[in-house]
Amino acid sequence: MSVIRDYDCLVKHSEQVLPGVIRIVFECMEMVSNALPGQFVQIEPSTGTFPVTRRPITINRLTDDGFELLFDVVGRGTELMGEMRTGETVRILGPLGRGWMVHPDSTWLLVGGGLGAAGFQFLIDTVGSAKVLIGASSSRRVIPLESLSCTVATEDGSTGETGLVTALISRDLLEEADSIAVCGPVAMMEAVWNTIPSMYRDKVQVSTESRMGCGWGVCDGCSIPVSSGGYKKCCKDGPVFPGSDIDWKRWKEAGL
């Protein structure tokens, strides 16, 4: 059984798959031998004094002897991660959090926005079959996924349909799905939630993101507003929640 602790993980491969988007493959099967789709890891970008906190990244998929991550270079921490090279050993904590609730023989609809689709491959590999809807600003933000059924919408029309991912959501797709997975920017996920009629909302699970310090529920830095009026921790109670648990209005206004 996989234990949440620090592991020394070997970088097997690193490449840029899209402008500013890095794919790293790590060798460390011990860490992810019992990992679930939707869980994440905390990476130590540098052994020096900066950055102080680790960077949380969702596991994109498992490999024969480890796991793969996909991430955006958005600051100095992820920039340092993008500079990791084959043969380097990196300190990683995980697996962390609660992943997707997967039921046997269930039919899935996955709705992702941009880099929010990172992590979907693990879910696709686990459930065996899923229909995927991806929305992005342009073709330069559509991450590669291996799926038998994937429909893309881009705002600039550079690939797939022209428009937003919400336009791809049909009643037939919602009726066919036993579970609906949503991940992306908060505004995009809220728009998807508002697009789905109430009769289908009990199928929806959302993968959340928040600024995170510790990764295991100690610092309270990643709290998400919930519909009960309080907060839940993205790192420990999530990152995957039932869509109905989220207070979408407060979360969007908070800009978390």
C-alpha positions in Angstrom: 0.0 0.0 0.0 1.3 3.5 -0.9 2.1 5.7 2.0 2.0 9.5 2.1 5.6 10.5 2.6 8.5 12.0 0.8 10.0 10.0 -2.0 13.2 10.6 -4.1 11.9 10.3 -7.6 14.1 10.0 -10.7 13.3 12.2 -13.7 13.1 9.8 -16.7 11.9 12.3 -19.3 11.1 16.0 -19.7 9.7 17.9 -22.6 7.6 20.9 -23.7 4.4 19.6 -25.2 2.8 23.0 -25.8 4.1 26.5 -25.4 4.8 26.9 -21.7 3.4 23.5 -20.9 5.8 20.9 -19.6 5.5 17.1 -19.4 7.7 15.3 -16.9 7.9 11.5 -16.4 9.1 10.3 -13.0 10.3 6.8 -12.0 8.9 6.0 -8.6 6.3 3.3 -8.7 6.4 2.8 -4.9 4.8 6.2 -4.4 1.9 5.8 -6.8 1.3 2.1 -6.5 -2.0 2.8 -4.8 -2.7 6.3 -6.2 -6.2 7.2 -7.5 -7.2 9.4 -10.4 -7.6 13.0 -9.2 -4.9 12.8 -6.5 -1.9 15.1 -6.6 1.7 15.3 -5.5 3.8 18.2 -3.9 7.0 18.8 -5.7 10.1 20.4 -4.3 11.2 22.7 -7.1 14.6 23.5 -5.6 16.7 22.3 -2.7 17.7 26.0 -2.1 15.9 28.7 -0.1 13.6 29.6 -3.0 10.8 28.8 -3.4 9.8 28.1 0.2 6.7 26.0 -0.6 6.3 23.0 -2.8 4.1 23.0 -5.9 1.0 20.9 -6.1 0.5 19.1 -9.4 -2.2 16.5 -10.3 -1.0 13.1 -11.5 -1.8 13.1 -15.2 -1.3 9.3 -15.7 0.6 6.3 -14.4 3.4 4.7 -16.4 5.0 1.3 -16.2 7.4 2.3 -13.4 6.1 5.7 -12.2 3.9 8.6 -13.2 3.6 11.6 -15.5 2.8 15.2 -14.7 1.7 18.0 -17.0 1.9 21.6 -15.8 1.9 25.3 -16.9 5.0 27.4 -16.3 3.5 30.3 -14.4 6.1 31.4 -11.9 9.6 30.8 -10.6 8.6 27.5 -8.9 7.2 25.9 -12.0 10.0 27.5 -14.1 12.5 25.6 -11.9 10.5 22.4 -12.4 10.6 22.9 -16.2 14.4 23.0 -15.9 14.6 19.5 -14.4 16.5 17.1 -16.5 16.7 13.4 -17.1 18.7 11.6 -14.4 17.9 14.2 -11.8 16.4 13.1 -8.4 13.5 15.2 -7.1 11.9 15.2 -3.7 8.2 14.6 -4.0 5.4 14.2 -1.4 2.4 12.1 -2.2 0.0 10.8 -3.2 -2.3 13.4 -1.7 -6.0 14.3 -1.5 -9.2 12.6 -2.4 -9.6 11.7 -6.1 -12.6 11.0 -8.3 -15.2 8.6 -6.9 -15.1 5.8 -9.5 -17.9 3.3 -9.7 -17.5 -0.1 -11.5 -18.6 -0.1 -15.1 -19.7 3.5 -15.0 -20.0 5.8 -18.0 -18.2 9.1 -17.8 -18.4 12.5 -19.3 -15.3 14.6 -18.8 -15.4 18.4 -19.2 -12.1 20.2 -19.0 -10.9 23.8 -19.5 -7.3 24.3 -20.8 -4.8 22.8 -18.4 -7.6 21.7 -16.2 -7.7 18.6 -18.4 -4.3 17.5 -17.0 -5.2 14.5 -14.8 -8.0 13.4 -17.1 -5.8 10.8 -18.7 -5.4 8.9 -15.4 -9.2 8.9 -15.1 -9.7 7.7 -18.7 -7.1 4.9 -18.3 -8.9 3.8 -15.1 -12.5 3.8 -16.3 -11.6 2.4 -19.7 -13.9 4.6 -21.7 -15.1 8.2 -21.4 -16.5 11.0 -23.6 -14.4 14.1 -23.3 -15.2 17.7 -24.0 -12.3 20.2 -23.9 -12.4 23.9 -24.1 -9.4 26.3 -24.6 -8.6 29.7 -25.8 -6.7 28.3 -28.8 -5.1 25.1 -30.1 -1.9 26.1 -28.3 -3.8 25.3 -25.0 -5.3 22.0 -25.9 -3.4 19.3 -24.1 -3.0 15.9 -25.8 -5.3 13.2 -24.5 -5.7 9.5 -25.6 -9.4 9.0 -25.8 -11.8 7.4 -28.3 -14.2 10.2 -28.0 -12.9 13.8 -27.6 -14.5 17.0 -28.8 -12.7 20.3 -28.7 -13.9 23.9 -28.7 -11.6 26.9 -28.9 -12.5 30.5 -28.5 -10.5 31.6 -31.6 -11.6 28.7 -33.7 -8.0 27.4 -34.3 -9.1 23.8 -33.8 -12.4 22.0 -33.2 -15.6 24.0 -32.8 -15.5 27.8 -32.4 -16.8 28.9 -29.0 -16.9 27.8 -25.3 -16.9 24.3 -24.0 -20.4 24.8 -22.5 -21.8 24.8 -26.1 -20.6 21.2 -26.4 -22.7 20.0 -23.5 -25.9 18.3 -24.8 -28.8 16.6 -23.0 -28.0 13.3 -24.7 -24.4 13.4 -23.2 -25.8 14.2 -19.7 -28.3 11.4 -19.9 -25.8 8.8 -21.1 -23.3 9.6 -18.3 -23.3 8.0 -14.9 -20.7 10.4 -13.7 -19.6 13.9 -14.9 -16.1 15.1 -14.1 -15.3 18.8 -14.4 -12.0 20.6 -14.1 -10.6 23.9 -15.1 -10.6 27.6 -14.1 -13.3 28.5 -11.5 -15.2 30.7 -14.0 -15.3 27.9 -16.5 -16.4 25.3 -14.0 -19.1 27.6 -12.7 -20.4 28.2 -16.2 -20.5 24.4 -16.8 -22.3 23.9 -13.5 -24.9 26.5 -14.5 -25.3 24.9 -17.9 -26.1 21.5 -16.5 -29.8 21.2 -15.6 -30.6 20.4 -11.9 -31.8 16.9 -12.7 -28.2 15.9 -13.7 -26.2 17.8 -11.1 -26.0 14.9 -8.7 -23.7 13.2 -11.2 -21.2 16.1 -11.2 -17.8 15.9 -9.5 -15.4 18.8 -9.7 -11.6 18.9 -9.2 -10.6 22.1 -7.5 -7.4 24.1 -7.2 -6.3 26.6 -4.6 -3.1 28.2 -3.4 -1.6 25.5 -1.3 1.2 25.4 1.4 1.5 22.0 3.2 -0.7 19.7 1.0 -2.1 17.6 3.9 -4.5 19.9 5.8 -2.3 21.7 8.4 -1.9 25.2 7.1 -5.6 26.0 6.0 -4.2 28.0 3.1 -6.3 26.2 0.5 -9.8 26.5 1.9 -12.7 26.4 -0.5 -16.1 28.0 0.3 -18.8 25.3 0.5 -22.6 25.4 0.2 -23.1 24.7 3.9 -21.7 28.1 4.6 -18.2 27.1 5.8 -15.0 26.0 4.2 -13.3 22.7 3.2 -9.7 22.1 2.5 -8.8 21.6 -1.1 -5.8 19.4 -0.2 -7.4 17.0 2.3 -11.2 17.2 1.8 -10.6 17.4 -1.9 -9.4 18.3 -4.4 -12.4 16.4 -5.9 -15.8 17.4 -4.5 -19.4 16.8 -5.5 -20.4 19.9 -7.5 -23.2 20.5 -5.1 -20.7 21.0 -2.2 -19.2 24.1 -3.7 -20.6 27.6 -3.0 -19.9 28.8 -6.6 -20.8 32.4 -6.0 -18.5 32.9 -3.0 -15.7 30.9 -4.6 -15.8 33.0 -7.8 -16.0 36.3 -5.9 -13.1 35.3 -3.6 -10.8 34.8 -6.7 -9.2 31.8 -5.0 
